Amino acid sequence: MSASLYPSFDALASLCRRAGEAILSIAADGLETRFKTDASPVTAADLAAHQVLMAALPMLGDVRLPVLSEEAAATPWEARRRWSRYWLIDPLDGTKEFIRGSDEYSVNVALIRDQRTVLGVIARPGSGEVWAGGGECGAWYQPAAGAAWIRLAVESHTPPRVMVSRHHCDARTRALLEHLPGARVEAFGSSLKCCRIAAGEADLYPRFGPTSEWDTAAAQAILEGAGGALVDPRDWQPLRYNTKASLLNPDFVACADRQGAWRAAWQAAP
């Protein structure tokens, strides 16, 4: 399934599940939440998953690669700009969902090569599910540890099935939905929205407002492996990574078909 240059899906899935087990062990002991400078929450579970990933990721693959994590001090741009390959991780994507007791959160790991996301793995600790993929190796789903991997492919529908965030469904998202009559809208947490698209269970996830590169990289790789896309609507090109000092993404849209009929609604919405 995976190209020979990359660690196997089984190895990465096992590692992400171990990070998920660290999250679940913290949840069982109760949560203490603090807030970062951008007001986003962080818990001991985020940090526990971070430690599991940071201990093992650099030693996976053909060479030792640097790791950029949401839960670590950002490497200065002057050093980071020289990276041609590195791991980009979000140890607990969907912390707000985790805090409220939902299982709609995930462990996200992506491999970046020459500013492109080439391999992504997303694990859902609460269920044991894992999604993995990339443009060179397709997209795959494993329902539980040791189960067979199932090939994924996007399916495009009109009107579209639209995923939105419970916490970030802003005025621009609502304006877009008004231009998509008949669309079926579902609120869901974390990068699992993109996994739904990769599995053919949804068509569109528009996101306006700030996100960081670790929020999208794993999901983008899986989507591209399934035949979908995660693009910047200013030029409809795939997001690129590690191109500048800031780690913030532009607005983006994840979709089953970037040439789909929904594009007209996007252009018509204010």
N, C-alpha and C positions, 0 to 999 in steps of 0.2 A: 504493500500500500504506500509506504513512504519512500521517498528517494533515498539512495544509499548515503548521501552526504549528511542526512539528518538522523537524529535519534529516532528509534522506532516509536510508533504510536503507543505500543504497549508500555514502553518505558516511561514515556511522558504521561500517559494516563495514570499509571501507578503512582508517579510522583505527585500529580495533581490530586489524586485521591488521598494520599497521605497528608497533603496540605489541608484538604477538606476534613479529614479526621481531626486535625489539630483545631480547626474551627469548631467542630461539633463538641469537642471536649471542653472548650472554653464556654460554649453555650450552656452546657450541662452544669457548669459551676457558677453561672450568673455573669452578668455583663457590667462592666464599668466603661462608660463612654466619655471620651474627651473630644475636643474639636480642634481642627487645624486652623491655620491662619486664614484660610479661605472659607471657614465656617463649616466645612464638611466633617462628618463624624468619623472617628477612628476608635476601634475597640482593641482589647487584648487579642481577640480572634484574628483581626487583620495582621497584627504583629506576629502571632504564632504561625500563621500560614506563610508569611514573609520569610521567617527564619527557616522553615522546612525547604522552601524553594531555593533560597539563597545558598543553603548548604550543599545542595545537590546539582543545581543547574549548570554551574560553571564546568563541571566534570563530564557532562553529557556531550556526545557528539565527537567529531574528529579532532577538535582543538578546544582549548579552554577559552570560553568567551566571556566578555563582561556582561553584567546584568544591570538593567535599569528598572527599578521597582517604585511603585507609588509610595511605599512605606520606607523609603530610604532617602537620604539627602541626595539631591540631583547632582550628577557628575557635571562639573563645569563644562560649558560649551566648548572651550578651547581644547579640552581633552576629548570630549564626546564627538566632536565633528570629525575626528580621525577614525572613528569606528566604521568598519565596513560590514561587520556582522556582530550582532549582540542579541541577548534575550531581553524582551520587554514584558513586564509582568504586572498584573493587578492581583495581589494575593486574595482579596475579597472584593469582588465587584458587586455592588448592590448592598453596601453596608446599611443603608436606611431600611431596606427590606429585611435584612438580618436582625436589626435591632427591634423591628416591630413583630418579629416572630414568624415572618413568611419564609418559605424555602426558595424564593425566587432570587437567589444570589449565586455567585459562581467564583471559581478559581480560574484565572485567565493567564495563559502563557503563550507568547508569540516569539518567533524567531524572525529577526529583521536582517535582510541582506541588501546592501546597496540602496537603502532608503525604501525598500519594498517589504511588505510583510509576506513571508514565503511559507510559514508554517504556523498554525494556531491550534491550541488545545483549550477547551473550556469544560470544566467539570462542575457538576451540580452536587454539592456535598449531601444535601438532604435526600437525594434519590439514588446516588451512585452513578448517574448517567454521565457519559463523556462524549463530546463532539470533537472531531479533529479534522484537519485538512489544510490544503493549500492549493494554489493554482497548478502546481506541477504534480500533485499526487491525489487530487480529488478530495471529496469530503465524505466523512464516515461518522457513524454513530455506534456507540457501544452501550447497551442498556444497563449493564452491570459488569463488575470485574470478572474477567474470564469468559464473558460471553463473546459470540462472534461479532465482528464488525459488520455493519450494514451500510451500504453505499447510499449517499444522499444526493438528491438533485432538486433544484428549485422547480416550482410550477407557477406559472403566471395566470392570474384570473382577472376578469373585468366584470363588475367593479372590483377594486382591490380589497384584500383583507389587510387592514392597517394595524400595526402595533404602535402603541404609544406608551410613554412612561407615566406611572402614577404620580411622580414627583415633578415632572418637567413638561406637562402638557400645557404649553403657553398659548398666548393669543395667536401667534403665527401658525402654530399647529392647528388650532381650531379654525383659522381662516382657510387653511389648505383643505381640511375635512369638509368645509362648506362647498368646496369646488369638486368634491368627489361624491356625488349623489349615489346612494345605495351601498357605499362602502361599509364593510363590517369592521368595527373598531373594537380592539381588545387592549386593555392595559396590562402590562407585564413588567417585571423587574429585570434589571441588569442586562448583560449581553445575551441572555437567553432569548431575547426578542429576535436577535439575528439568527440564532440557532433554529428558531421556528421558521424563518424564511428559508434557510438552507435545507430544511427538511420538507419543504413544499407545503408548509402549513400556514404561511402568511406571505404577503407580497411586498409590503412596504413598511419602513420605519423611518420617519422623518425626525431629525433632531436639530432644533435651533438652540443656540446658546452654547456656553462653554463646556467642553469635555477635554480630557487629556488623552495623549497618544496611547497610554496603556488601557484606556477604556475601549478602544476600537480595534487594536491590531489583531488580536486573536480572532475576533468575530469576522473581521474583513478577510483574513486568510481562509477561514472555513467557508464563508460565502462565495469567495472566488473559486474555491475547489468544487462547490456545488453548482457553479454556473451563474451565480448572482454577482452583485457588486456592492461596494460601499464607496460612494463618490462625493466629491465636492461639487455642489450644484452650480458653482460659478463657472466651471468648465466641463463638468460631468466626467472628470478624470478620477481615478482611484486616489485615495489619500496616500500621501508619502510621509515617511518618518525620519526624524533626526535631520531635518533640513535647516533648522534655525535654533537660536538660543531658547526660545519659548517652546514648551511642550504642549501648548494648547492647540486643539484642532479647530478648523473652521466649522461652520454648520455642515451637516452631511445628511445624506439619505442612503439607507441600506435598502436594497431592492432585489427582487427576483429578476427583473428585466429593466435595465436603465433606459431602454428605448420604448418603454411601455406607454400605454395611453394616459397614464397618470401624469406624464410630463406636461401635458397641456394644462392640467389643473395647477401644477406647480408654478407655471409661468403666469397663470391668470391670478393666482392668489396674491394679495398685497404683501 
